[in-house]
Amino acid sequence: MEENKELEIEKDKDAPANEPESEAEEIAEAAEKTGKKKNKLMTDILDVAESTITTIFVIMLVFTYLLHPVNVKGESMLPTLRDTDRILMTTLYFKLEYGDIVIVDNDMAYDLDANGEPVAVNIDGKQLNECIIKRIIAVGGQTIDIRDGKVYVDGKELDEPYVVKGALTNPMSGFDNNYPITIPEGYYFVMGDNRQHSSDSRHPDVGLIKKSQVYGKAVVRYSPFSDFKFLFDTEDESAN
């Protein structure tokens, strides 16, 4: 019995000695967990910051080299585009073709001489010496004809769902040559969708558009947002 009491006394003596050790371990463990949480939080913050910076950088690249905002001025592109509409244009494209809506630096007009060769016409000081937005109707090598209020390219009447239904196209007096005319390579014949109220390739102060005059191609209308619309498919254009 005495031996058992001695053992119990010895156990009791050992107990207080272990308590501080155990407490220290708990404190150390808690500190380690706190440190890990702080490190994880910092890592998460850095990850979010990195993702945000990368996203901003990509957006800046896109809007610097790929997409550019443009404000539409005037009503020459009705009903497709209205005055004050905001669109995005791209400067990266492989080729321009019929139906593309383009933004043009109309700093010079190009007429055709008696041999069908392009001739530059200085339009400094003229009202149309500015940026204009129009639709490509014919490209280099194609022949365009305007008669009886209709447009023909290479002898075929165009189906133009983007103009106001029933609207007629008059030839104006932009060329000394009578229609039909063949567009030289590297040039475009452009018109507004609002045919009776558009100064375009039919007008002497616009004429043919040289490839180097094209700033970019319209891809989407983003404002007003309720009228959000992609602009590169002529089949989807409204004919109201």
Protein Blocks (a to p, Z undefined) as FASTA:
>chain_A
ZZmmmmmmmmmmmmmmmmmmmmmmmmmmmmmmmmmmmmmmmmmmmmmmmmmmmmmmmmmm
mmmmmpccdddedjklcckbcghiacdddfbdfbdcehiacddddfbccdddfkopacdd
dfehiaklccdddddfbdehiacddeehiaceehiacddfkbcehiacdebjmbfbdcdd
dddehiacdddfklmlcccfkbmklmpadfklpnbacfbdcbdfklgccfkbfklpccZZ
